[in-house]
Amino acid sequence: MTNSQTTKDALAQVASTYAESILHSIQQEYPNQMQHMTTGPDDRPTPREAHPAFYGCFDWHSSVEMHWVLIRLMRFVPDAFDTNKTMAALDAHLTPEALAQETAYLRSHPRFERPYGWGWALTFVHELTVWDDDHASRWLEASRPLADVITEGFLSWLPKATYPIRIGMHSNSAFGLARAVPWARHLASHGDSRLLNAITKAAIQWYGADRDYPAHYEPSGTDFLSPALTEVDLMSLVLEREEFFTWLDAFLPKLASGDPKSLFEPAFVSDASDGQLAHLHGLNLYRAFVWKHLSETLPADDIRRPHLEAGSDVHTKASMGAVTGSDYMVEHWLAAYAMLYLSGG
């Protein structure tokens, strides 16, 4: 993650527009695609009843990630938009009572939103740990039990997850783990390395021997993640620098010639009102984020960097304009991927 002046300038240009759109979405209860497993005829809660903090944005994970976007905007560029209005909305959502109910829900539904929503929830809580602000401290105190439940969920699940899921959608294993790494590092810095060790062990077990990834099969029709690049992102986080470079040379051996070309060509979104087809905007911004991050990770004279920088730029141009002013099927979530690109993971 970067907090440079360049990043702040870029965020300042979009902060007001993004915040206005997000504030509307996080308070919009319907339409809503709940992932609630009913246990009987009377177990039919409304979104707000089940999730008093994260009931908006069409689904739980989108609400969580959009709350994260607002918090990062307030942390990076508080003078660029109406933070008073944003604070009021977040204060209404992130109450101890609401977050206690969110925690209880995940405790009673232990597979809910695994691993995608889990990873975003830990991203959200971690953002609060690095923001020196009275509001953030209060929200963190209320959110910490939620993070604890998810942490224990990862620790229980990862040893049993024999194989990774490699698709370009929510159940992708690598993305959820990469989103959880900053929180895992935070825990490790305070003496608890269990989650970081579990993530590292799973990543190496699942992906450490991958070679010459067949990325020419990408994309699939409803991807918002690149299966290839989710691996790159995760392995860049868990391996030592030189180990990662060695792994990358074997995983995508032709990057120096701009191959596989499928990863450098933006996906075409034919209908942004179709929630599944609209995913491809997310794919474009996710690729832009990873190519940018990877370029910044490589040595300055690495011959792959021009290809990665060009790939990031062309994907950004393809979908950054869809973050706001498009269809709700795009607007309720895409700002999170724009934020990854603009400010880092």
C-alpha positions in Angstrom: 0.0 0.0 0.0 1.2 3.5 -0.7 0.3 6.8 0.9 2.4 9.0 -1.4 1.4 12.4 -2.6 0.7 11.0 -6.1 -1.8 8.5 -4.5 -3.4 11.2 -2.5 -3.8 13.4 -5.6 -5.4 10.6 -7.5 -7.8 9.8 -4.7 -8.7 13.5 -4.2 -9.9 13.6 -7.8 -12.5 10.8 -7.3 -13.2 11.0 -3.5 -16.4 13.1 -3.6 -17.9 11.1 -6.5 -17.0 7.8 -5.0 -18.2 8.7 -1.5 -21.6 10.0 -2.7 -22.2 6.8 -4.7 -21.1 4.5 -1.9 -23.1 6.3 0.8 -26.2 5.7 -1.3 -25.3 2.0 -1.9 -24.5 1.1 1.7 -27.8 2.4 2.8 -29.8 0.8 0.0 -31.3 -2.5 1.4 -32.9 -3.7 -1.9 -32.3 -5.4 -4.3 -30.4 -7.8 -2.2 -28.9 -11.2 -2.9 -28.6 -12.8 0.6 -26.5 -15.9 1.1 -28.6 -17.0 4.1 -29.1 -20.7 4.7 -32.6 -21.1 6.1 -33.1 -23.6 8.9 -36.9 -23.6 8.9 -40.1 -21.8 7.6 -39.7 -19.0 10.1 -36.0 -18.4 9.4 -36.5 -15.6 6.8 -34.7 -12.5 8.0 -34.6 -9.3 5.9 -31.1 -8.1 5.0 -31.1 -5.5 7.7 -32.4 -7.9 10.3 -29.6 -10.4 9.5 -26.9 -7.8 8.9 -27.5 -4.5 10.6 -24.1 -3.1 9.8 -23.6 -4.5 6.2 -27.1 -4.8 4.8 -26.7 -2.6 1.7 -24.8 -2.8 -1.6 -26.7 -5.8 -2.9 -24.7 -8.4 -0.9 -22.7 -8.6 2.3 -19.2 -8.7 0.9 -19.9 -5.7 -1.3 -21.1 -3.7 1.7 -18.0 -4.7 3.6 -15.6 -3.7 0.9 -17.4 -0.4 0.2 -17.2 0.5 3.9 -13.5 -0.1 3.5 -13.3 2.3 0.6 -15.0 5.0 2.6 -12.6 4.5 5.5 -9.5 4.6 3.3 -10.8 7.8 1.6 -11.2 9.4 5.0 -7.7 8.3 6.1 -5.9 9.4 2.9 -7.9 12.4 1.7 -10.2 13.7 4.4 -10.3 17.2 2.9 -11.5 16.1 -0.5 -15.1 15.2 0.3 -17.8 15.5 2.9 -16.4 13.4 5.8 -19.0 14.7 8.2 -21.7 13.0 6.2 -19.6 9.9 5.8 -18.8 9.7 9.5 -22.5 10.0 10.4 -23.4 7.1 8.1 -20.6 4.9 9.4 -21.4 5.8 13.0 -25.0 4.6 12.3 -23.7 1.3 10.8 -20.7 0.4 12.9 -22.3 0.4 16.3 -21.2 -2.1 19.0 -24.7 -3.7 18.8 -24.7 -4.0 15.0 -21.2 -5.5 14.8 -22.0 -7.8 17.7 -24.9 -9.2 15.6 -22.7 -9.5 12.6 -20.2 -11.4 14.7 -22.9 -13.7 16.1 -24.2 -14.4 12.5 -20.8 -15.5 11.3 -20.3 -17.6 14.4 -23.6 -19.4 13.8 -23.0 -19.6 10.0 -19.3 -20.6 10.0 -19.0 -21.0 6.2 -20.8 -17.8 5.3 -18.8 -15.8 2.8 -15.7 -18.0 2.9 -13.2 -16.9 1.8 -14.1 -13.8 -0.2 -16.1 -12.0 2.3 -13.8 -13.1 5.1 -10.8 -11.6 3.3 -12.6 -8.3 2.7 -13.8 -8.2 6.3 -10.2 -8.5 7.6 -9.1 -5.8 5.1 -11.8 -3.5 6.6 -10.7 -4.2 10.2 -7.0 -3.9 9.4 -7.7 -0.4 7.8 -9.0 0.7 11.2 -5.8 -0.5 13.0 -3.6 1.7 10.9 -5.7 4.9 11.1 -5.0 7.1 14.1 -8.4 8.5 14.7 -10.9 8.5 17.5 -13.7 7.2 15.3 -11.5 4.4 13.9 -10.5 3.4 17.4 -14.2 3.1 18.4 -15.1 1.2 15.3 -12.1 -1.1 15.7 -13.1 -2.0 19.2 -16.5 -3.0 18.0 -15.1 -4.8 14.9 -12.4 -6.8 16.6 -14.7 -9.7 17.7 -15.7 -10.1 14.0 -12.1 -10.3 13.0 -11.5 -12.8 15.7 -14.3 -15.1 14.5 -13.0 -14.9 10.9 -9.4 -15.5 12.0 -10.5 -18.7 13.9 -12.5 -19.6 10.8 -9.4 -19.5 8.6 -7.4 -21.4 11.2 -10.0 -24.2 11.2 -10.6 -24.3 7.5 -7.1 -24.0 5.9 -5.7 -27.3 7.3 -8.7 -29.1 5.8 -8.6 -27.3 2.4 -6.7 -29.9 0.5 -7.0 -28.2 -2.9 -7.4 -24.6 -3.9 -10.2 -23.1 -6.0 -8.8 -21.4 -9.0 -11.8 -19.8 -10.7 -12.2 -16.0 -11.2 -15.0 -15.4 -8.8 -15.8 -15.3 -5.1 -14.6 -18.7 -4.1 -11.1 -18.2 -5.5 -8.8 -19.3 -2.7 -5.8 -17.1 -3.4 -7.7 -13.8 -3.4 -9.3 -14.4 -0.1 -6.0 -15.3 1.5 -4.2 -12.2 0.0 -6.9 -9.9 1.4 -6.3 -11.5 4.8 -2.5 -11.1 4.8 -2.3 -7.5 6.2 -4.4 -8.5 9.2 -2.3 -11.7 9.6 0.8 -9.6 9.7 -0.8 -7.3 12.2 -1.5 -10.2 14.5 2.0 -11.5 14.0 3.5 -8.2 15.0 1.6 -8.5 18.2 2.8 -12.0 18.9 0.2 -14.3 17.2 1.7 -15.7 14.0 -0.9 -18.5 13.6 -2.9 -17.0 10.8 0.2 -15.7 8.8 1.8 -19.2 9.1 -1.4 -20.9 8.0 -1.8 -18.7 5.0 1.8 -19.1 4.0 1.7 -22.8 4.4 -1.5 -23.1 2.3 -0.2 -20.8 -0.4 3.0 -22.8 -0.8 1.2 -26.1 -0.7 -1.4 -25.0 -3.3 0.7 -22.9 -5.7 4.4 -23.4 -4.9 4.9 -25.9 -7.7 2.8 -24.2 -10.3 4.6 -23.8 -13.6 3.8 -22.3 -17.0 0.3 -21.3 -16.0 -2.2 -21.8 -18.9 -3.5 -18.2 -18.8 -4.5 -18.3 -22.4 -7.7 -19.9 -21.2 -8.6 -16.6 -19.4 -11.0 -14.9 -19.1 -14.1 -16.8 -18.3 -17.4 -15.1 -19.0 -18.2 -13.9 -15.5 -14.7 -13.4 -14.1 -13.9 -10.4 -11.9 -10.6 -11.9 -10.8 -7.8 -13.4 -12.9 -7.0 -16.8 -11.5 -3.4 -16.4 -12.7 -2.9 -13.0 -11.1 -4.5 -13.9 -7.8 -1.7 -16.4 -7.4 0.9 -13.8 -8.4 -0.5 -11.4 -5.8 -0.7 -13.9 -3.0 2.8 -15.4 -3.6 4.3 -11.9 -3.8 3.0 -11.5 -0.2 4.1 -14.7 1.4 7.4 -15.5 -0.3 10.7 -13.7 0.3 11.6 -11.4 -2.6 14.1 -13.6 -4.4 12.0 -16.7 -3.8 9.1 -14.9 -5.4 11.1 -13.9 -8.4 12.2 -17.5 -8.9 8.6 -18.7 -8.6 7.3 -16.0 -11.0 9.9 -16.9 -13.7 8.5 -20.4 -13.7 4.9 -19.5 -13.3 4.6 -16.9 -16.1 7.9 -17.5 -18.0 7.1 -15.3 -21.1 6.2 -12.0 -19.4 9.3 -10.4 -20.9 7.7 -10.7 -24.4 4.2 -9.6 -23.2 2.8 -13.1 -23.0 0.3 -14.6 -22.4 -1.4 -12.0 -24.4 -4.8 -12.9 -22.9 -3.7 -11.2 -19.6 -2.7 -8.0 -21.3 -6.0 -7.5 -23.3 -8.9 -5.9 -21.4 -12.2 -7.8 -21.2 -15.1 -6.4 -23.1 -18.3 -5.7 -21.1 -21.3 -6.1 -23.3 -24.0 -5.3 -20.8 -23.2 -3.5 -17.5 -26.8 -4.1 -16.3 -26.2 -7.8 -16.2 -24.7 -8.5 -12.9 -22.6 -11.5 -14.1 -21.4 -9.8 -17.3 -20.6 -6.7 -15.3 -18.0 -8.7 -13.3 -15.6 -8.2 -16.2 -15.2 -4.5 -15.2 -13.8 -5.9 -12.0 -11.5 -8.2 -13.9 -10.0 -5.3 -15.7 -9.4 -3.2 -12.6 -8.0 -6.2 -10.7 -5.6 -6.9 -13.5 -4.6 -3.2 -13.5 -3.9 -3.4 -9.8 -1.8 -6.6 -10.0 0.2 -5.5 -13.0 0.9 -2.2 -11.3 1.9 -3.8 -8.0 4.1 -6.4 -9.8 5.8 -3.7 -11.8 6.6 -1.8 -8.7 7.9 -5.0 -7.0 10.4 -5.9 -9.8 13.8 -4.2 -10.1 13.8 -0.9 -11.9 15.7 -2.3 -14.9 13.6 -5.4 -15.3 12.7 -5.8 -19.0 9.2 -7.0 -18.0 8.2 -3.7 -16.4 7.2 -1.8 -19.6 4.8 -4.7 -20.5 3.3 -4.7 -17.0 2.9 -0.9 -16.9 1.3 -0.9 -20.4 -1.0 -3.7 -19.3 -2.0 -1.9 -16.2 -2.7 1.3 -18.1 -4.9 -0.3 -20.8 -7.0 -2.2 -18.3 -7.5 1.0 -16.2 -8.7 2.9 -19.2 -11.1 0.1 -20.1 -13.1 0.2 -16.9 -12.2 3.0 -14.5 -14.9 5.1 -16.0 -17.6 2.5 -15.0 -17.0 3.0 -11.2 -19.7 5.6 -11.0 -22.5 6.7 -13.3 -23.0 3.2 -14.6 -25.5 0.6 -13.6 -26.1 -0.4 -10.0 -24.9 -3.9 -10.8 -21.5 -2.2 -11.3 -21.7 0.7 -8.9 -22.4 -1.3 -5.7 -18.9 -2.9 -5.7 -16.5 -1.7 -8.4 -15.1 1.2 -6.3 -13.3 -1.4 -4.2 -11.3 -2.6 -7.2 -10.6 1.0 -8.2 -9.3 1.7 -4.7 -7.0 -1.3 -4.9 -5.5 0.1 -8.1 -5.3 3.7 -6.9 -3.9 3.1 -3.4 -2.6 -0.5 -3.3 -3.7 -3.5 -1.4 
